[in-house]
């Protein structure tokens, strides 16, 4: 098992709340970029904690960037000593790592919401992801982010720039290279806690669609909804619709 590192945190809402949620970002991002979820859930009475994953934000750097290593860090991150998270929300890489953590330790979280999770990436998808990350590191400016994502809120633009400048390019590249194959379908099949997937529009750049999604959904623990018109980051592309689907899943 990978040796865990301690992950930096930021938080929204009342720390004394009885409902505690962990927010886990995707590749090349940071915890602060999960602000849409943190802010909305704090308004709903939750205490929301977001972490920077290893190699990202201000988190420790390591040599191991397998999904198993990311999952080990999450498993060591608790709402309180010996207390499970009431909810974990994971985007992309964060969704994959959260799935592994929850499958390996059913006492870690009571339920998951996975945002266009990276459960299985083909070799072609991995290469497309690698090239997309390289483009982000090549021009980490507000102008470049706005041009690529004209509908994003200005805070998403600001935080995306910060996250790219904070992240280790080597760590991000190694995350893709060390996970060959990129495949946590076995963990998804073993999952026993409820898990709802909020997927991107399959006509855009969803990485959870088609037969791969249908395979995961054969596990009755999973349910799924789709944010029409949203790309791989629906909480930034279509935030109102994404938060509405989250609240419906939790109702």
C-alpha positions in Angstrom: 0.0 0.0 0.0 1.2 3.5 -0.8 2.5 5.7 2.0 0.0 8.5 2.5 0.8 12.2 2.8 -1.1 14.8 4.8 -3.3 16.9 2.5 -3.8 20.7 2.9 -7.4 21.8 3.5 -9.7 24.7 2.9 -13.3 24.7 4.2 -16.7 26.3 4.0 -19.6 26.3 6.5 -19.9 25.7 10.3 -17.2 23.3 11.6 -19.7 22.2 14.2 -22.2 21.0 11.6 -23.3 17.4 12.0 -23.0 16.9 8.2 -19.5 16.7 6.8 -18.5 16.5 3.2 -15.0 16.0 1.6 -14.4 17.7 -1.8 -11.8 16.1 -4.1 -10.6 17.9 -7.2 -9.4 16.6 -10.6 -6.1 16.5 -12.4 -4.2 19.8 -12.6 -6.7 21.5 -10.2 -6.7 22.3 -6.5 -9.1 22.2 -3.6 -10.2 25.8 -3.9 -11.5 25.1 -7.4 -14.3 23.0 -5.7 -15.7 26.3 -4.4 -19.1 25.9 -6.1 -19.8 22.7 -4.1 -18.3 24.1 -0.9 -20.3 27.3 -1.0 -23.6 25.7 -2.0 -23.4 22.9 0.6 -22.4 25.4 3.3 -25.6 27.3 2.5 -27.4 24.0 3.0 -25.9 23.5 6.5 -22.9 21.3 5.7 -19.3 21.7 6.7 -17.4 21.2 3.5 -13.7 20.5 3.4 -11.6 20.5 0.2 -8.1 19.1 -0.1 -5.2 19.6 -2.4 -4.2 16.2 -3.8 -0.5 15.2 -3.7 1.5 17.1 -6.3 -1.2 19.7 -6.6 -1.8 23.0 -4.8 0.4 23.2 -1.7 0.3 19.5 -1.0 3.5 17.5 -0.6 5.3 16.2 -3.7 6.2 12.5 -4.0 7.4 10.0 -6.6 4.2 7.9 -6.5 1.3 9.3 -8.5 -0.7 6.1 -9.0 -4.5 6.3 -8.3 -3.8 3.9 -5.4 -1.5 6.5 -3.9 -4.1 9.3 -4.3 -6.6 6.9 -2.7 -4.3 6.2 0.2 -4.1 9.9 1.0 -7.9 10.2 0.9 -8.3 7.2 3.1 -6.1 8.8 5.7 -8.2 12.0 5.5 -11.0 11.8 8.0 -13.9 14.0 9.0 -12.8 13.4 12.6 -10.8 10.6 14.3 -12.6 7.3 13.5 -15.5 9.1 11.9 -16.6 8.7 8.3 -17.4 11.4 5.9 -21.1 11.8 5.4 -20.5 12.6 1.7 -17.5 12.7 -0.6 -17.7 14.6 -3.9 -14.9 13.7 -6.4 -14.3 15.2 -9.8 -12.4 13.3 -12.5 -9.2 11.9 -11.0 -10.7 12.8 -7.6 -13.7 10.6 -8.5 -11.5 7.7 -9.4 -9.4 8.0 -6.2 -12.5 8.4 -4.1 -14.0 5.3 -5.6 -11.0 3.2 -4.8 -10.8 4.6 -1.2 -14.5 3.9 -0.6 -14.3 0.4 -2.1 -11.3 -0.5 0.0 -12.7 0.9 3.2 -16.6 1.0 3.4 -16.3 2.9 6.7 -14.5 5.8 5.1 -17.6 7.5 3.5 -21.3 7.0 3.8 -22.0 8.0 0.1 -20.3 9.4 -2.9 -21.1 11.9 -5.7 -18.8 11.5 -8.6 -18.4 14.4 -11.1 -17.6 13.0 -14.6 -15.3 10.5 -12.9 -12.2 9.0 -14.5 -13.1 5.4 -13.8 -11.5 4.1 -17.0 -9.5 6.0 -19.7 -8.5 4.4 -22.9 -4.9 5.0 -24.2 -6.3 7.6 -26.6 -8.1 9.4 -23.8 -5.0 9.3 -21.6 -3.0 10.9 -24.4 -5.6 13.6 -25.0 -5.6 14.4 -21.3 -1.8 14.6 -21.3 -1.8 17.0 -24.2 -4.6 19.1 -22.6 -2.6 19.4 -19.4 0.5 20.4 -21.3 -1.5 23.2 -23.0 -2.6 24.4 -19.6 1.0 24.6 -18.3 2.2 26.2 -21.5 0.0 29.3 -21.0 -1.3 29.6 -17.4 -2.8 33.1 -17.9 -6.3 34.4 -17.3 -6.5 35.3 -21.0 -5.9 31.7 -22.0 -8.4 30.3 -19.6 -11.1 32.8 -20.6 -10.5 32.0 -24.3 -10.8 28.3 -23.7 -13.8 28.6 -21.3 -15.7 31.8 -22.0 -18.7 30.8 -19.9 -16.7 30.3 -16.7 -17.2 32.5 -13.6 -14.3 34.9 -13.0 -13.5 33.1 -9.8 -13.1 29.8 -11.8 -10.7 31.6 -14.1 -8.7 33.1 -11.3 -8.5 29.8 -9.4 -7.7 27.7 -12.5 -4.7 30.0 -13.2 -3.6 29.6 -9.6 -4.0 25.9 -9.6 -1.9 25.4 -12.8 0.8 27.7 -11.4 0.8 25.7 -8.1 0.7 22.2 -9.5 3.8 20.2 -10.4 3.9 19.6 -14.1 6.0 16.5 -13.5 3.4 15.2 -11.0 0.6 15.8 -13.5 2.5 14.1 -16.3 3.4 11.2 -14.1 -0.2 10.7 -13.0 -1.0 9.9 -16.6 2.1 7.8 -17.3 2.0 5.8 -14.0 -1.6 4.9 -14.5 -1.3 2.7 -17.6 -3.8 1.2 -17.8 -6.0 3.9 -16.1 -8.7 1.6 -14.9 -10.5 1.4 -11.5 -13.6 -0.5 -12.8 -12.8 -3.3 -10.3 -13.1 -0.9 -7.4 -16.4 0.5 -8.9 -17.7 -3.1 -9.1 -16.8 -3.6 -5.4 -18.4 -0.4 -4.1 -21.2 -0.9 -1.6 -22.0 2.6 -0.5 -24.4 4.7 -2.6 -22.7 6.5 -5.4 -24.4 9.0 -7.8 -22.5 10.1 -11.0 -23.1 13.6 -12.4 -21.7 13.2 -15.9 -20.8 15.7 -18.5 -22.7 15.8 -21.8 -21.5 12.8 -23.9 -21.7 15.0 -27.0 -18.9 17.1 -25.6 -15.9 15.8 -23.7 -17.4 13.5 -21.0 -15.1 10.8 -19.8 -18.0 8.8 -18.3 -20.3 7.7 -21.1 -21.1 4.9 -23.4 -20.4 1.2 -22.6 -17.9 2.2 -19.9 -20.6 4.0 -18.0 -23.1 1.2 -18.6 -20.6 -1.3 -17.1 -20.2 0.8 -13.9 -23.9 1.2 -13.6 -24.4 -2.5 -13.5 -23.5 -2.2 -9.8 -26.8 -1.2 -8.2 -24.9 1.1 -5.8 -24.6 3.6 -8.7 -27.1 6.0 -10.2 -26.4 8.6 -12.8 -27.6 12.0 -14.2 -26.2 14.1 -17.1 -25.7 17.8 -17.2 -26.7 18.7 -20.8 -24.4 21.2 -22.5 -21.6 20.7 -19.9 -18.1 19.6 -20.6 -15.8 17.6 -18.3 -16.1 20.2 -15.5 -19.9 20.6 -15.3 -19.6 22.6 -12.0 -17.8 25.3 -13.9 -19.5 25.0 -17.3 -23.1 24.7 -15.9 -22.9 25.4 -12.2 -26.6 26.0 -11.5 -27.7 22.8 -13.2 -24.9 20.8 -11.5 -25.7 22.0 -8.0 -29.4 21.3 -8.7 -28.6 17.7 -9.7 -26.4 17.4 -6.6 -29.2 18.5 -4.3 -31.7 16.2 -6.1 -29.3 13.3 -5.5 -29.0 14.1 -1.8 -32.7 14.7 -1.3 
